[in-house]
Amino acid sequence: MRSVAEHAGVSHQTVSRVVNGDPTVTDPVRQRVVTSMSALGYRPSAGGRAMARGRTEVVGLVIPHDPGFAFANDHLIRMMTGAEQELAARGYGLLLSTREASGDPGSPYRRFDRRRLVDGLIVEGGGGTAALPHLVELGYPVVVIGYTEDDLAMVHPDDEGGAYAVAQHLLALGHRRIGVVNGPQENRLAMAARLRGVHRAFADARLEPDPGLTVHGDFTFESGHAAARQLMARSEPPTAVFAFNDGMALGVLRFLRESGRGVPGDVSVAGFDDTSAAVLGETPLTSVALQSVDLGRRAAQILLDLLDGKTAPNGETVMAGRLMVRASTAPPPAGTS
């Protein structure tokens, strides 16, 4: 830095101010310093700059799921991509933390307990948010992708609106016995919103949903397969099944085919998330497309604004989805509803 200062004819403090983006440095002086840095091959140390600012210039992204699930989930991958793109554009790195092999739900958060590895945290709320108050007590700014009952900024899809659109679509086709495969308890706030959407669609149609046609899964293909077995074993099975994510919906599709039922000829199937797998199978899946990349990007924007001392919204930022109608849904067979 002193060599650059001598070459540019300025003090080394001025070089430091240029490196750290001080807006008080005039353009001619800044240009002289930049030219000297280039001529001498000087590259500022990112670590040194971070130390000088009292920051790591790294943001933590907590995905409280098993890595196998996280990296196989199209929605989560897109969300991570959006966050990383926004952080990189603002000069920040990303530290990803997932659940350890032990399955301990607190494990993704534990690495942030003792060492100040990151400046702030983005937390995907689908695996539970019980650890959030502890992170806030440690002084971390936190933004949640999903839902939390804590007083924090949240960014999430319009879960109720998306589910309403699916249920309304199935009702308009003539279905009345609509099976619902709900999601895991850890994601209860989002699942409650989706269930509200289904019930609102029934209420608007002046109909009552059958509570016996709602079963639970855990977002996996296997749980969707098991849920379909349970639903189709009823004396009056559903003519349509709405699974609250695509993974479970694909499990439903598999069971129906294995049991000799046609989709959508015998049973219609819809999902939620509009993952790439939704359109790749033999019967493309009706689903709700989420703005997954934009969810990650918006969460990163809010967190970086907080780190820069700007006012950021506490409360909900809701991002609309879009119903994608495909070949897996059709009117029920004649004589049924």
Residue pairs with C-beta under 8 A, 6 or more apart in sequence:
1 12
1 15
1 16
1 19
1 42
2 12
3 40
3 42
4 12
4 15
4 33
4 36
4 37
4 40
4 42
5 11
5 12
5 14
5 15
7 36
7 39
7 40
8 14
8 15
8 29
8 32
8 33
8 35
8 36
9 32
10 29
10 32
10 33
14 25
14 29
14 33
15 33
15 37
16 52
17 24
17 25
18 25
18 29
18 30
18 33
18 34
19 44
19 49
20 49
20 52
20 53
25 33
36 42
37 43
46 57
49 57
50 56
50 57
55 119
55 307
56 116
56 117
56 118
56 119
57 91
57 92
57 93
57 119
58 92
58 93
58 94
58 95
58 117
58 118
58 119
59 83
59 87
59 92
59 93
59 94
59 95
59 118
59 119
59 120
59 121
59 122
59 300
59 303
59 304
60 94
60 95
60 96
60 97
60 112
60 117
60 118
60 120
60 121
60 122
60 140
61 80
61 83
61 84
61 94
61 95
61 96
61 97
61 121
61 122
61 124
62 97
62 108
62 109
62 121
62 122
62 123
62 124
63 70
63 76
63 80
63 96
63 97
63 98
63 99
63 108
63 124
63 127
64 98
64 99
64 105
64 108
64 109
64 123
64 124
64 126
64 127
64 128
65 73
65 76
65 98
65 99
65 124
65 126
65 127
66 98
66 99
66 101
66 103
67 98
67 99
69 219
69 220
70 76
70 98
71 77
73 247
73 275
74 246
74 273
74 275
74 276
74 277
74 292
75 245
75 273
75 275
75 290
75 292
76 124
76 292
78 292
78 293
78 296
79 124
79 145
79 292
79 293
79 295
79 296
80 94
80 96
80 296
81 293
81 296
82 292
82 293
82 294
82 295
82 296
82 297
82 298
82 300
83 94
83 122
83 296
83 297
83 299
83 300
84 94
84 296
85 293
85 296
85 297
86 296
86 297
86 300
86 301
86 304
87 93
87 94
87 300
87 304
88 94
90 300
90 304
92 119
92 304
95 117
95 118
97 108
97 109
97 111
97 112
98 108
99 105
99 107
99 108
99 127
100 107
100 108
105 127
105 128
105 130
105 186
106 130
106 131
108 127
109 131
109 134
109 135
111 117
112 118
112 121
112 135
112 138
112 140
113 138
118 140
119 141
119 307
120 140
120 141
120 142
120 143
120 303
120 306
120 307
121 135
121 140
121 141
121 142
121 143
121 303
122 142
122 143
122 144
122 145
122 296
122 299
122 300
122 303
123 129
123 132
123 135
123 142
123 143
123 144
123 145
123 146
124 144
124 145
124 146
125 144
125 145
125 146
125 147
125 148
125 154
125 156
125 187
125 189
125 190
126 146
126 186
126 187
126 190
127 186
127 187
128 186
128 187
129 144
129 146
129 147
129 148
129 149
129 150
132 142
132 144
132 148
132 150
132 152
133 150
135 142
136 142
136 150
136 152
141 303
141 306
141 307
142 152
142 153
142 303
143 152
143 153
143 154
143 155
143 299
143 300
143 302
143 303
143 306
143 312
144 150
144 152
144 153
144 154
144 155
144 156
144 299
145 154
145 155
145 156
145 295
145 296
145 299
146 154
146 156
146 187
146 189
146 190
147 154
147 156
147 189
147 190
147 193
148 154
148 189
149 189
151 314
152 314
153 302
153 303
153 306
153 312
153 313
153 314
153 315
153 317
154 315
154 316
154 317
155 295
155 298
155 299
155 302
155 316
155 317
155 319
156 190
156 295
156 316
156 317
156 318
156 319
157 288
157 290
157 291
157 295
157 318
157 319
157 320
157 321
158 318
158 319
158 320
158 321
159 190
159 193
159 194
159 197
160 193
160 194
160 196
160 197
160 200
161 197
161 320
161 321
162 194
162 197
162 272
162 288
162 290
162 321
162 323
163 193
163 194
163 195
163 196
163 197
163 198
163 201
163 242
163 244
163 272
163 288
164 197
164 198
164 200
164 201
165 197
165 288
165 321
165 323
166 197
166 198
166 242
166 270
166 272
166 286
166 288
166 323
167 178
167 197
167 198
167 200
167 201
167 202
167 242
168 201
168 204
168 205
169 270
169 286
169 323
169 325
169 329
170 178
170 240
170 242
170 268
170 270
170 329
171 178
171 201
171 202
171 205
171 207
173 240
173 268
173 329
173 330
173 331
173 332
174 331
174 332
174 337
175 238
175 239
175 240
175 268
175 331
175 332
175 337
176 207
176 239
176 337
177 210
177 213
177 236
177 237
177 238
177 239
177 240
177 336
177 337
178 198
178 209
178 213
178 238
178 239
178 240
178 241
178 242
179 213
179 214
179 215
179 227
179 231
179 237
179 238
179 240
179 241
179 242
180 195
180 198
180 209
180 213
180 214
180 215
180 241
180 242
180 243
180 244
181 215
181 216
181 217
181 223
181 224
181 227
181 228
181 231
181 241
181 242
181 243
181 244
181 248
181 249
181 252
182 191
182 194
182 195
182 214
182 215
182 216
182 217
182 244
183 190
183 191
183 194
183 216
183 217
183 218
183 219
183 244
183 245
183 248
184 191
184 216
184 217
184 218
184 219
187 219
191 244
194 244
194 272
195 214
198 209
198 242
199 209
202 208
202 209
212 234
213 231
213 234
213 238
215 227
215 230
215 231
216 223
216 227
217 223
217 224
217 226
217 227
217 243
217 244
217 248
217 251
219 244
219 245
219 247
219 248
220 247
220 248
220 251
221 247
221 248
221 250
221 251
221 254
222 251
223 248
223 251
224 243
224 247
224 248
224 249
224 250
224 251
224 252
224 254
224 255
225 251
225 252
225 254
225 255
226 251
227 241
227 243
227 248
227 251
227 252
228 241
228 251
228 252
228 255
228 256
229 255
231 237
231 238
231 241
232 238
232 255
232 256
232 259
232 261
232 267
237 267
238 267
239 266
239 267
239 268
239 332
239 333
239 336
239 337
240 267
240 268
240 269
240 270
240 329
240 332
241 249
241 252
241 267
241 268
241 269
241 270
242 269
242 270
242 271
242 272
243 249
243 251
243 252
243 269
243 270
243 271
243 272
244 271
244 272
245 271
245 272
245 273
246 271
246 272
246 273
246 274
246 275
246 277
246 278
246 285
246 287
247 275
247 277
248 271
249 269
249 270
249 271
249 272
249 278
249 285
249 287
250 271
250 277
250 278
250 281
250 285
252 269
253 263
253 269
253 281
253 283
253 285
253 328
256 262
256 263
256 266
256 267
256 269
257 263
261 267
263 269
263 283
263 328
264 283
264 327
264 328
264 329
264 330
265 330
265 333
266 333
268 286
268 328
268 329
268 330
268 332
269 283
269 285
269 286
269 328
269 329
270 285
270 286
270 287
270 328
270 329
271 278
271 285
271 286
271 287
271 288
272 287
272 288
273 287
273 288
273 290
273 292
274 287
274 288
274 289
274 290
274 321
274 324
275 287
278 284
278 285
278 287
278 324
278 326
279 285
279 326
283 326
283 327
283 328
284 326
284 327
284 328
285 326
285 328
286 323
286 324
286 325
286 326
286 327
286 328
286 329
287 324
287 326
288 321
288 322
288 323
288 324
289 321
289 322
289 323
289 324
290 319
290 321
291 319
291 320
291 321
294 319
295 319
298 317
298 319
302 312
302 313
302 317
303 312
305 311
305 312
306 312
